[in-house]
Amino acid sequence: MSKPLAISQLYRATPLKNLPFRNTRRLKPVTDFLGQERARESVEMAVAMPHDGYNLFAIGHNGLGKGTMIRRYLESVARQRTAPSDWIYVNNFKDPRYPQAIELPAGLGTSFKQDIHKAWRKLSERIMAAFESERYQERREGLKGELARVQQDALTQLAAIAEKQGVKLVLRTPGGYGFSPMAENGDVMAMEAMSQLPPARQQRLKEAMTDMDNRLRKVARKLDQIEERNREHIDTLNEEVALAVIDPILSRLTEKYQAHPQLVVYLKAYRSDLLDHLELVLNAGDNQDATVSVGQAGEYLPPVRYQVNAIVSRDPKQGAPVIVEDLPTHYNLLGHVEQVTYMGTVATDFTLIRPGALHRANGGFLIIEAEQVLEHPYAWQSLKRALRAKSLKLSSLEQMLTLTGTVSLEPEPIPLNLKLVLLGDRETFYLLQEFDPELETVFKMRADFESDMPRTPENELTYAHFLADIARQEQLLPLDRSGVARLIEESARTADDQDLLSLHARSAADLLREANYCAGLQGADCITSGHVLQALQGRERRHDRIRRLYLEDIGKGSQLFSCEGEVVGQVNGLTVVSYGDASFGLPSRISVTAHYGGGEITDIERDVELGGAIHSKGVLILTSYLKARFGAEHPLRFAANIAFEQSYSGVDGDSASLGELCGLLSAIGKLPVRQSWGITGSVNQFGEVQPIGGVNEKIEGFFAACQLKGLTGEQGVIIPVQNVRHLMLRDEVLDAVRAGKFRIHAVSQVEEAVALLLGKPAGMLDKEGNYPEGSVFAAVAERFAVWHDAEKDDDDDDKPEEAAAAKALTQAKGN
């Protein structure tokens, strides 16, 4: 029979000598890839590869700190790189629907925008002053006066000729000038008076008016030509006056940005368009564009057509950008063009172009959560399209889906050059890999993050530096050696292995924050093991409601549980209940009945569809074990029923198969099971015990139930020997074991578990093929023999009837 496990096997403590420091205040923080050498290699290679498609998919459980580690590394790389280009959009004066994109060195985009807006203010002020000057007004009035004189002289001459023919030039409104008959006194003759004239004179007057109308039209055409030339002269004057202001200002800008040909071309187009639209300057106060923006402190910006939209502006001293996008929608990734409503009309312009995360990260690095980008419509497809095309082209979802006929802008695409890092768990990655054949072409690098690392003295010290980094980042109290040791031990428990340390950074940081809170309540200078213990106990209390209800049911007798006495076919199995982020262990009674039958075991959980496939597999395996051990020579004539009592939800997993097998042997051999034991473990067809999960929670759950009933020193738990390395039990269980009130045994074979549960040796076959008297297997074999003999008796009873039937059949054939 196996011996109880020693305290040292139930909990592996961290020796304080492995932590040669007083507290973590002066420990150098770990900003590297803690325990992730393989992942680091992938990240470094992805960053260094200049070829297309070498973006990175970081795989690992949530909470490992993948994003933090990668971001820190990328920031260190980005600081050593030159800041990428600025990008601005300017008006396309020839076709405003297609704004032009201009690339500029880092920091120059904002500078140019400020310069062009300042230039506008100077231009508008000085042009207004020039056009309001006396010199300009005199020259303009002179041109207008000359036109008026020419017009007057032409009309005067025409009027004199008309009077000689007896007609008079008159101003008709709104028809303009015309001719009417003239009376003797020189006034216009009324139509009634004209009708009383002799017909011959009326005819002469009509002919004269027709002739003068023809002359008037000829004069009007000449005057129109003269007026057009006069307007040209005024325009030339306006241009001359405007250029006297514009050229010096724009020349300075052209000289300043001479090294950037696109800006020089733009400034030339700016100058030409400004001359064509001087009214925007002269009527600036009354003729603002619909979408004109308001600057800081109420300062009005130039009209939209003369503004500059610096969509991406860099600080030359900051290196390459590292952007984390936490809402990766289609628009947030690729940017969009906003629209405004003005006087009931939807309008837009190039100043309403808004950058996306790809614009901001262009030339650097972008980090996105895979699940987040997949849950937003069209974001994943748009992202892949941009990466493949290496181009940022703004597109409207409404236009893509043909939901609207609104004409929008089509800004010039911007070249895309960045490294994209996608963060996700393994399930997400494998699903994408299966259903998206393009994944491998866009994400050629994979960084697979480990969930734990070996628990060596060197790694324990490194973990202390990691905790120091969290404390410093979160501005927490430093930890003393005992606090670090306790957190290391808790990390091993999280990893479910004494020889491993969990790399789940989020849970470690949460526990450290809660321990800091406990230390702060006590006014401590450092976080100690006591504060960590308080934090753990507080967390368990907060998550303890469901577990406490189970235990209350056990205490009231509503949930049947016994940890004393002996019962045939009844075993205390151990289960783990999980809800949300909490999990705990509880005892679960397994009952087994056996009787004469056809060699089948009925899994009640499976028959009522409460048992999962793995649980059903475990029942089939123990059936196979029984038949192989006791039915090698003849079929076994038995039947059994196995059930989890008071189980009203699904049951899955094979961790109860060892307990079920022991219960089955008890029921067949009519041997009582000690109820002081809880048991967990899987079993294979050869009777070897296999490891299970949640061993700490299962032991602690059974201990809590026994503690509720009263510890007698006889209670204990049987676990697979392979699970010993997973044991990191809570202090209350360890204290009970030290006091001899609780015990834990590890077994590797079914025979060892049977001996503990049934209080008798399992027994081994002797040379004659018999089991020793008084052994468990002897009692089971004897019961199988009884059932087998019963079957033979039934067969013998049937033989006379079979002989009579055969004789009758022979006689019938003879006849």
Secondary structure by P-SEA (a helix, b strand, c coil): ccccccccccbbbbbcccccccccccccccccccccaaaaaaaaaaaaccccccbbbbbcccccaaaaaaaaaaaaaaaaccbbbbbbbbbccccccbbbbbbbccaaaaaaaaaaaaaaaaaaaaaaaaaacaaaaaaaaaaaaaaaaaaaaaaaaaaaaaaaacbbbbbccccccbbbbbccccccccaaaaaaccaaaaaaaaaaaaaaaaaaaaaaaaaaaaaaaaaaaaaaaaaaaaaaccaaaaaaaaaaacccaaaaaaaaaaaaaaaacccccccccccccccccccccccccccccccccccccccccccbbbbbbccccccccbbbbbbbbccccccccccccccccccccccbbbbbcaaaaaaccaaaaaaaaaaaacbbbbbbcccccccccbbbbbccbbbbbbbbbbbbcaaaaaaaaaccccccccccbbbbbbccccccaaaaaaaaaaaaaaaaaaccccccaaaaaaaaaaaaaaaccccbbbcaaaaaaaaaaaaaaaaaaaccccccaaaaaaaaaaaaaaacaaaaaaaaaaaaccbbbbcccccccccbbbbbbbcccccbbbbbbbbbbbccccccccccccccccccaaaaaaaaaaaaaaaaaccccccccccccccccccccccccccaaaaaaaaaaaaaacccccccbbbbbccccccbbbbbcaaaaaaaaaaaaaaaaccccccbbbbcccccccccccaaaaaaaaacccbbbbbccaaaaaaaaacccccccccccccccccaaaaaaaaaaaaaaaaaaaaaaaaaaaaaaaaaaaaaaac
